[in-house]
């Protein structure tokens, strides 16, 4: 007995035994269809093998061609758990991609700074920090082979906070919005670095607990907006704490009263791009106890405070890729999506070869697979393959991310890249097709011209995403646009030279 027949035989008899009620029977058959759909064999024989003449359910299968095209993302919601920094050349377009970011700093409610009279450091007859720095920890470099590429960043002080309660997209640049503090008193400090920091010893860099990082020291004299000058930025922070501790009671107060945040700009260099996994603003000082003790106050750039990514792509190069008609593209960050036109009306009005109308049948399963095309380039710096993509209605794309929604397997679905088959497969989007149809029908009741006013009603988009999971339940807790460097071509497009993209449908109805 081969694998396919055994699976069908087992599932069929299992569900015929367990489910007598119609709703349970439908659910059981749906599960069985999904199980079979995950196999390599053709799903078009499901109706013949899963049910017999004495079964209560009649199944019919059909296949519909699907059209696709590339659309330009232009910009995406950039409020993210992940910041990226760097500048690389995209081998696919020959143009630059630059990632920069801003961050505020989080203050824990019970932050501890030693009493002022116990701190040894003194400047201008008051407390003084020994030193201060911002440390960026990097992970997931674009290409380890470029780990010695020299980069120069500029750390620029913001003049005022980037306010909460607004949506910031990846084309948001604080320089263009006049959010940068200007003048010679403002922090605008350069830092040259490479991912593989050879200024540190080999033993340190190869240790198991080492994380690649770059440290920007803020030890030059700093003049605050009120004109007071401090020997370094750390001293400014300590004085602010002792003069008004209410400004440190939460992150909002700290951001608005003390430190609006910083913009990290690419000033020069090439070939480096990495995720900024952690950010710390640290103030070092010494205190008298039984002996002299070194302490530090740490303020973290985390998801609890506002962070924004600023992505710069070459718009002409992106437009050239989008205009290609022999394939479609997925490209991040803030690059290209694939639009999919689902044949919803044809599916809902399907008449089979025997003249049987299935418009009143239920959609039991709808499976679609997108075949990835291998890269035409052997350049080792080609961007990575998007690992997770989201499918959702095009008209709800903006709302989905702004409302922090999660895939619900009803109107939004996600899937991961299969390296075995070089594909992205959505095993069952029947709920989505039914939902789109119902929305259209309800719209037409109110407005006979509804479809003209909603030309994208039957269109969905494929979007590269990243996500986080709960450590306890492993369930997805957040979805965001993928801000890493990824790109791939998919079979499709108006002039697709290969086999068409197909949507396999299984209809079901109870026998009279």
Residue pairs with C-beta under 8 A, 6 or more apart in sequence:
1 9
3 39
4 36
4 39
4 41
5 49
7 35
7 36
7 39
8 32
8 36
8 46
8 49
8 50
11 31
11 32
11 35
11 36
11 50
12 32
12 49
12 50
12 51
14 28
15 25
15 28
15 29
15 31
15 32
16 55
18 24
18 28
19 25
19 27
19 28
22 56
22 510
25 56
25 57
26 57
26 362
26 364
26 508
29 50
29 57
29 59
29 364
29 508
30 364
30 365
30 428
32 50
33 43
33 46
33 50
33 59
33 364
33 365
33 428
33 506
34 365
34 427
34 428
36 43
36 46
36 50
37 43
37 46
37 365
37 367
37 427
37 428
37 504
38 427
43 61
43 365
43 367
43 504
43 506
44 61
44 63
44 504
45 61
46 59
46 61
46 506
47 58
47 59
47 60
47 61
47 506
50 59
51 57
51 58
51 59
55 511
56 510
56 511
57 508
57 509
57 510
57 511
58 508
58 509
58 510
58 511
59 364
59 506
59 507
59 508
60 352
60 356
60 358
60 361
60 506
60 507
60 508
61 504
61 505
61 506
61 507
62 347
62 350
62 352
62 358
62 504
62 505
62 507
63 502
63 503
63 504
63 505
64 343
64 346
64 347
64 502
64 503
64 505
65 343
65 500
65 501
65 502
65 503
66 340
66 341
66 342
66 343
66 368
66 492
66 500
66 501
66 502
66 503
67 340
67 341
67 492
67 494
67 501
68 328
68 338
68 339
68 340
68 341
68 490
68 492
68 493
68 496
68 501
69 325
69 328
69 338
69 339
69 492
69 493
69 494
70 321
70 322
70 324
70 328
70 329
70 336
70 337
70 338
70 339
70 493
71 322
71 336
71 337
71 338
71 339
71 461
72 318
72 319
72 322
72 335
72 336
72 337
73 331
73 334
73 335
73 336
73 337
73 463
74 171
74 334
75 169
75 170
75 171
75 172
75 311
75 334
76 169
76 170
76 333
76 334
76 401
76 481
77 167
77 168
77 169
77 170
77 401
77 402
77 480
77 481
78 168
78 169
78 170
78 172
78 308
78 309
78 310
78 311
78 481
78 483
79 167
79 168
79 306
79 307
79 308
79 480
80 307
80 308
80 309
80 480
80 481
80 483
81 303
81 468
81 478
81 480
82 275
82 276
82 277
82 309
82 466
82 480
82 483
83 101
83 103
83 275
83 276
83 279
83 301
83 307
83 309
84 99
84 101
84 273
84 274
84 275
84 276
84 309
84 333
84 483
84 484
85 99
85 100
85 101
85 136
85 138
85 153
85 264
85 266
85 272
85 273
85 274
85 276
86 98
86 99
86 142
86 151
86 266
86 272
86 273
86 274
87 96
87 97
87 98
87 99
87 151
87 266
87 269
87 270
87 271
87 272
87 273
88 96
88 97
88 142
88 270
88 271
88 272
88 273
88 381
88 485
89 95
89 96
89 97
89 270
89 271
89 381
90 96
90 97
90 317
90 383
90 485
90 487
91 377
91 379
91 381
91 382
91 383
92 321
92 377
92 382
92 383
92 487
93 314
93 317
93 318
93 320
93 321
94 317
95 313
95 314
95 316
95 317
96 312
96 314
97 273
97 311
97 312
97 313
97 314
97 333
97 485
98 266
98 311
98 312
99 266
99 273
99 309
99 310
99 311
99 312
99 333
99 483
100 173
100 263
100 264
100 265
100 266
100 309
100 310
100 312
101 263
101 264
101 276
101 307
101 308
101 309
101 310
102 158
102 162
102 174
102 261
102 262
102 263
102 264
102 306
102 307
102 308
102 310
103 261
103 262
103 264
103 279
103 301
103 305
103 306
103 307
104 161
104 162
104 251
104 255
104 259
104 260
104 261
104 301
104 305
104 306
104 307
105 251
105 254
105 255
105 259
105 261
105 279
105 281
105 299
105 300
105 301
105 305
106 251
106 299
106 300
106 301
106 302
106 304
106 305
107 248
107 249
107 250
107 251
107 253
107 254
107 299
109 249
109 250
111 248
111 297
112 297
113 238
113 241
113 297
114 285
114 287
114 295
116 127
116 242
118 287
118 288
118 289
119 127
119 128
119 238
119 285
119 286
119 287
120 285
120 286
120 287
120 288
120 292
121 127
121 128
121 129
121 130
121 235
121 285
121 286
122 128
123 230
123 231
123 235
124 231
126 239
127 235
127 238
127 239
127 242
127 285
128 230
128 231
128 232
128 235
128 238
128 285
129 232
129 234
129 235
129 237
129 238
129 283
129 284
129 285
130 234
130 284
130 285
130 286
131 217
131 219
131 232
131 234
131 284
132 217
132 218
132 219
132 232
132 233
132 234
132 235
132 237
132 281
132 282
132 283
132 284
133 215
133 216
133 217
133 218
133 219
133 281
133 282
134 155
134 215
134 216
134 218
134 262
134 279
134 280
134 281
134 282
135 213
135 214
135 215
135 216
135 279
135 280
135 282
136 213
136 214
136 216
136 264
136 276
136 278
136 279
137 211
137 212
137 213
137 276
137 277
137 278
137 279
137 280
138 195
138 211
138 212
138 213
138 214
138 274
138 275
138 276
138 277
139 211
139 212
139 274
139 275
139 277
140 274
140 275
140 277
140 484
141 147
141 195
141 212
141 272
141 273
141 274
142 271
142 272
142 273
142 274
142 381
142 485
143 271
143 380
143 381
145 380
146 195
146 271
146 272
146 381
147 194
147 195
147 196
148 194
148 195
148 196
148 198
149 194
149 195
149 269
149 270
149 271
149 272
150 192
150 193
150 194
150 269
151 192
151 193
151 194
151 266
151 268
151 269
151 270
151 272
152 190
152 191
152 192
152 193
152 266
152 267
152 268
152 269
153 190
153 191
153 193
153 214
153 216
153 264
153 265
153 266
153 267
154 188
154 189
154 190
154 191
154 264
154 265
154 267
155 187
155 188
155 189
155 190
155 191
155 216
155 262
155 263
155 264
155 265
156 175
156 180
156 181
156 186
156 187
156 188
156 262
156 263
156 264
156 265
157 180
157 181
157 186
157 187
157 188
157 260
157 262
158 174
158 179
158 180
158 181
158 260
158 261
158 262
158 263
159 178
159 179
159 180
159 181
159 182
159 186
159 260
160 179
160 260
161 255
161 256
161 260
161 261
161 306
162 168
162 174
162 179
162 260
162 261
162 306
162 308
164 252
164 306
167 402
168 308
170 309
170 310
170 311
170 333
170 334
170 481
170 483
171 310
171 311
171 334
172 308
172 310
173 310
174 180
174 263
174 310
175 263
175 265
179 263
180 186
180 263
181 187
181 225
185 222
185 223
185 224
187 218
187 222
187 233
187 262
189 216
189 218
189 220
190 267
191 214
191 216
193 214
194 272
195 212
195 272
195 274
196 205
196 212
197 205
197 212
197 213
197 214
204 210
205 212
211 277
211 278
212 274
218 232
218 233
218 234
219 232
219 233
219 234
220 232
221 229
221 230
221 231
221 232
222 229
222 230
222 231
222 232
222 233
222 235
222 236
223 229
223 230
224 230
224 236
230 236
230 239
234 283
234 284
234 285
237 258
237 259
237 283
237 297
238 283
238 285
238 297
240 247
240 248
240 257
240 258
241 247
241 248
241 297
244 257
246 253
247 253
247 254
247 257
247 258
248 254
248 258
251 304
251 305
254 299
255 261
255 305
255 306
259 281
259 299
261 305
261 306
273 485
275 484
278 300
278 301
278 302
279 300
279 301
279 302
280 298
280 299
280 300
280 301
281 298
281 299
281 300
281 301
282 296
282 297
282 298
282 299
283 296
283 297
283 298
284 294
284 295
284 296
285 294
285 295
285 296
285 297
286 292
286 293
286 294
286 295
287 293
287 295
301 307
309 333
309 483
311 333
311 334
311 483
313 334
313 335
318 331
318 335
318 336
321 329
321 331
321 336
322 329
322 336
324 493
325 493
325 494
325 495
326 493
326 495
326 496
326 497
327 373
327 489
327 490
327 491
327 492
327 493
327 496
328 338
328 339
328 489
328 490
328 492
328 493
329 335
329 336
329 338
329 487
329 488
329 489
329 490
330 336
330 337
330 338
330 386
330 389
330 462
330 463
330 464
330 486
330 487
330 488
330 490
331 383
331 464
331 486
331 487
331 488
332 386
332 464
332 481
332 482
332 483
332 484
332 485
332 486
332 487
333 481
333 482
333 483
333 484
333 485
334 481
334 483
335 487
337 461
337 462
337 463
338 370
338 461
338 462
338 490
338 492
339 394
339 459
339 460
339 461
339 462
340 368
340 391
340 459
340 460
340 461
340 462
340 501
341 458
341 459
342 432
342 433
342 436
342 458
342 459
342 460
342 503
343 458
343 503
344 433
344 436
344 437
344 440
344 458
345 437
345 458
347 363
347 366
347 433
347 437
347 503
347 505
348 359
348 433
348 437
349 357
349 359
350 357
350 358
350 359
350 505
350 507
351 357
351 358
352 358
358 507
358 509
360 509
361 507
361 508
361 509
362 507
362 508
362 509
363 430
363 433
363 434
363 505
363 506
363 507
363 508
364 430
364 506
364 507
364 508
365 427
365 428
365 430
365 504
365 505
365 506
366 428
366 429
366 430
366 432
366 433
366 503
366 504
366 505
366 506
367 425
367 426
367 427
367 428
367 429
367 503
367 504
368 425
368 426
368 429
368 501
368 502
368 503
368 504
369 423
369 424
369 425
369 426
369 501
370 423
370 424
370 425
370 462
370 490
370 491
370 492
370 501
371 422
371 423
371 490
371 491
371 498
371 501
372 385
372 417
372 422
372 423
372 424
372 488
372 489
372 490
372 491
373 488
373 489
373 490
373 491
374 422
375 382
375 488
375 489
382 487
383 485
383 486
383 487
384 484
384 485
384 486
384 487
385 417
385 486
385 488
386 417
386 464
386 482
386 486
386 487
386 488
387 416
387 417
387 486
388 414
388 415
388 416
388 417
388 464
388 465
388 466
388 467
388 482
389 414
389 415
389 417
389 424
389 462
389 463
389 464
389 465
390 407
390 412
390 413
390 414
390 462
390 463
390 465
390 479
391 412
391 413
391 414
391 415
391 426
391 429
391 432
391 460
391 461
391 462
391 463
392 400
392 407
392 411
392 412
392 413
392 460
392 461
392 463
393 411
393 412
393 432
393 436
393 456
393 459
393 460
393 461
394 456
394 459
394 460
394 461
395 454
395 456
395 457
395 459
396 411
396 412
397 461
397 463
399 405
400 412
401 479
401 480
401 481
404 478
404 479
405 412
405 479
406 412
406 476
406 477
406 478
406 479
407 413
407 414
407 476
407 479
409 431
410 431
410 432
410 435
411 431
411 432
411 435
412 432
413 426
413 429
413 432
414 465
414 467
414 479
415 424
415 425
415 426
415 427
416 424
417 423
417 424
418 424
418 425
424 462
424 490
430 505
432 460
436 457
436 458
439 457
440 450
440 451
440 454
440 457
440 458
443 450
443 451
443 454
443 457
444 450
444 451
447 453
450 457
451 457
462 490
463 481
464 481
464 482
464 486
465 479
465 480
465 481
465 482
466 479
466 480
466 481
466 482
466 483
466 484
467 476
467 477
467 478
467 479
467 480
468 476
468 477
468 478
469 475
469 476
469 477
470 476
470 477
491 498
491 499
491 501
492 501
